[in-house]
Amino acid sequence: MHPGVGKKLQGFLRRVYKKRSLFLAALLFLLSSIAPVVAAKIPEPTAIVQSQQDGKQLANQASSLYRNEKFAEAAALWEQTAAFFAGKGDGLNQAMALSNLSLTYQKLGQWDKATKAVEESLALLKKQPQGKETLKIQAQTLDVQGFLQKERGKSAEAVKTWQEATRIYGEINEPLKLAQSKVNQAQAMQDSGLYRRACDTLLEVLRKEIGAQTCENFSNLSSDDVAKNLQKITPQQSSLPTVIALRSLGEVMRAEGQLRKSEIMLTSAQNLAQQLKSSQELAAIYLSLGNTARDIYQTEVIVGEKVKYEEQTLKYYQQAAELSSASSTKQQAQLNLLSFLIELNEPSRLQQAQEIGRSLSLQLSTLPPSHTGVYQQINLAQNLTQLAQKDSSMLKSNAQQTRLDEIDQILVRAIAQADSLGDTRAKAYALGNRGGLYELPGATQNLSQAEELTKQALSLGSTFESPDISYPFFQQLGRIRKAQGDIPDAISAYTKAYDALQSLRNDLVAINPEFQFSFRDSVEPVYRELVELDLRDAAALKQAGKNEQTKERLIQARNVIESLQVAELNNFFREACVTSIPRQIDEVDPATAVLYTIVFNNQLDVILSLPNQKTLSLYTTPIKQEEFQETVEQIQRSLKSPDSEVSKFTNEYYKKLYSWLIQPLETELTNSKIKTLVFVLDENLRNIPMTVLYDGNQYLLQKYAIAVTPSLQLVNPKPIAQINLRAITAGLSQVSDEFKSDFEPLTNVELELKTIQKVGISDRLLLNEQFTSRQIQQQVAAVRIPPIVHLATHGQFSSKADETFILAWDRRINVKQLGNMLRSNTVYQDGAIELLVLSACETAVGDNRAALGLAGVAVRAGARSTLATLWRVEDKSTANLMAEFYGQLEQAKKNNIGKAEALRFAQLSLLKDKEYNHPHYWAPFVLVGNWQ
């Protein structure tokens, strides 16, 4: 089994374990004294008092056996109880007994019997007089059926069942059970990946506590606002459904990447659960806290914070395992602890993982079949495989062979149990993982067997049209065929994986948001591996003189690179918010060339797209990964610190990058009379302004106007000559008391904004106290033509959406909130902002993918173009550059010169100034999007 597939499945499994349901109080003593789960009031005519007492005694005995987990004996007594009431013609209590019987069969893993019992119960209830007592039992029986459906992997059916239960609880005025049923619905929605619907449903339960009615409203609340609202909840106001709803909403926030909100909500749920003395719910909360802490650990770049969240993750998983009395929660906590210890990859941690793995193997081998149990076994197999691969002392030993044979048996058992459950999806996962096990190099490798098992998984996946299952196993099939040396068939399989992802593009977050936290491990490799195969095959085809096939391969590679950029942005926002339209470069600009860069381990590839040409050109430069990384890092350091020692030698690094990216294709650019270069940049190249590339005599800026775009598909080609220029200007030269500990004054901002006013495109500026989120939104909403919005303030671009923000006087405005503000004008919804300028922002320290945040801001704001800084320049040079830029922009409108050319002239004006000719001053300004 390949690690990429493994991580995807681990994501799915983490969803399964965390959503502990509201069985709890619903299991025992909810109604009368007769029965533990569902019971009717028994009428007491004198003639049948004794028989009623016999029924009550049977029910009490069955309940006691159930409590003591003697499920087989309890089932036998529930059967007797049902038969007893049937003999007395008491359909209501017969239905009660059958519901309890179904619940008990579920504990035994006897799913067909459980289904039959609950269906018989519901059929009986339909025949009873529809009074409050009958409706109460019917609603609880629907609860039992919902859990049964959920456990059998039929979450969509479970949602419908609980919706009907919710309706009945509302009709008979049972507010606590109504809340409980809504939470059950939401958790089934989460299992189906419907996180936004789950969020809205949970907010129906938590509206008063959270202060938001819809998920959209809630997303716009700051983390501080959420924390303040939750602090108002007292133990007297809370109930178990409220606590579980808080936990579930915390899980939704984690799935959407709002980790700070997730942590706040889960901590609040933890405090309330402790006060309610609900140990089982507390265990489930610790499990969820462990997951959120783990995600924060994985994304944290500050060493001290990373260590803190590593310790918290381990602590929470251990607490969940120790506290839980429910075997499924305990085992899932141990599984997550196991996978995290393997991830840490330290000798002492791996030894601890070995012990946990052995214990889990024994525990899971004795469990009856269940949906959760099957996925836990797949999860265990994944973890044990990774552990065996990390244990270098066992890589080619008999002990490793034994270990892998044991893993194979775990998967064989999971397949058989999925079969018995009728759970086709689970069987497909297990089969695919077994195929992945045989794909591994070493003594167990059997590519023919791996291919056959993978095909079986794909065949099952196609029966229920599940691209979220088919894409990783098509990828696996592609790897197998590549290993077999069959490149065309490998490309065919990878293309099917890519097509499946494209069909999921608008649903990838919605269907399985867990993918998002392993995007780089589970989704991104499909794109990159396909591009690598396409380019490898294109080079071979070109050498063989097969020009038409070469063209097809290069076009596919380009399209896949474009799609990867769009997918990264959707992943950044944790929602499918990016709409793309395929465009040809001729359609956009006949004097512009587009350069697609893609970085592999030992080479850098550039695909060149020229106007008025039907073919693409491929340039490949062999580069050692270490050399590439060092060059990028040295350039970044020198640009941000012009006086540093490394800055004295950076021209050599600029020349090196020029020789890799531009020199091989320079002749084509010259022959095509190209004036503008647009880069679709990959990986760390996004953190470097392309203007600094140096040929030994000139910077690239001196030859071409330059822009970058996440994807040509996202560019609106409308030129600026068609737009009237008016600017809304705002900024902070000082910061409010609330933020003084985190941000310094920007002393040159007032000069910058007043300089822009002098150009004549801005009537009013919002400075300091006037620069609030409300004022900006009102200004945007009031204008009648798409404006320029110029914000001179602290800001940070990060690879995480919740850490990408700008600072207003009153608050941090994150990227999603900024987008909502700038799209508030109802007159021109399409492309509300002509140009967004962020002149004092910087990329997050230590975040190699931070420039993704800049692309995210550009897309979310709805701006046709965004001009922003990759690092902050503390000097009046920015004011000088902006004055020149806006002056050129006025000329650009008259002379039909684009924004990129206007920016080029402004940057050249600083380059010619001896005081500011270092790239530190003129290079941080990057134009994203439309360059015309």
Secondary structure, DSSP 8 states (H G I E B T S, - for coil): --HHHHHHHHHHHHHHHH---SHHHHHS-SSSSS-SS--------GGGHHHHHHHHHHHHHHHHHHHTT-HHHHHHHHHHHHHHHHHTT-HHHHHHHHHHHHHHHHHHT-HHHHHHHHHHHHHHHHTS--SHHHHHHHHHHHHHHHHHHHHTT-HHHHHHHHHHHHHHHHHTT-HHHHHHHHHHHHHHHHHTT-HHHHHHHHHHHHHHHHT-SSHHHHHHS-HHHHHHHHHT--TTT--HHHHHHHHHHHHHHHHTT-HHHHHHHHHHHHHHHHHHT-HHHHHHHHHHHHHHHHHHHHH--SHHHHHHHHHHHHHHHHHHHHH--SHHHHHHHHHHHHHHHHHHT-HHHHHHHHHHHHHHHHHHHTS---HHHHHHHHHHHHHHHHHHHH-GGGTTSHHHHHHHHHHHHHHHHHHHHHHHHT-HHHHHHHHHHHHHHHHSSSTT--HHHHHHHHHHHHHHHHHTT-HHHHHHHHHHHHHHHHHTT-HHHHHHHHHHHHHHHHHHTTTHHHH-GGGGGGIIIIIHHHHHHHHHHHHHHHHHHHHTT-HHHHHHHHHHHHHHHHHHHHHHHHHHHTS---------HHHH-TTEEEEEEEE-SSEEEEEEE-TT-SS-EEEEEE--HHHHHHHHHHHHHHHH-TTSGGGGGHHHHHHHHHHHHTGGGHHHHHHTT--EEEEE--GGGGGS-GGG-B-SS-BGGGT-EEEE-S-GGG-----GGGS---EEEEE-SS--GGGTTT----TTHHHHHHHHHHHTS-S-EEEGGG--HHHHHHHHHH-SS--EEEEES-EEE-SSGGG-EEE-SS-EEEHHHHHHHHT--SS--TT-EEEEEE-SEEE-TT-TTTHHHHHHHHHHTTEEEEEEESS---STHHHHHHHHHHHHHHHHHHHT--HHHHHHHHHHHHHTSGGG-SHHHHSSEEEEE---
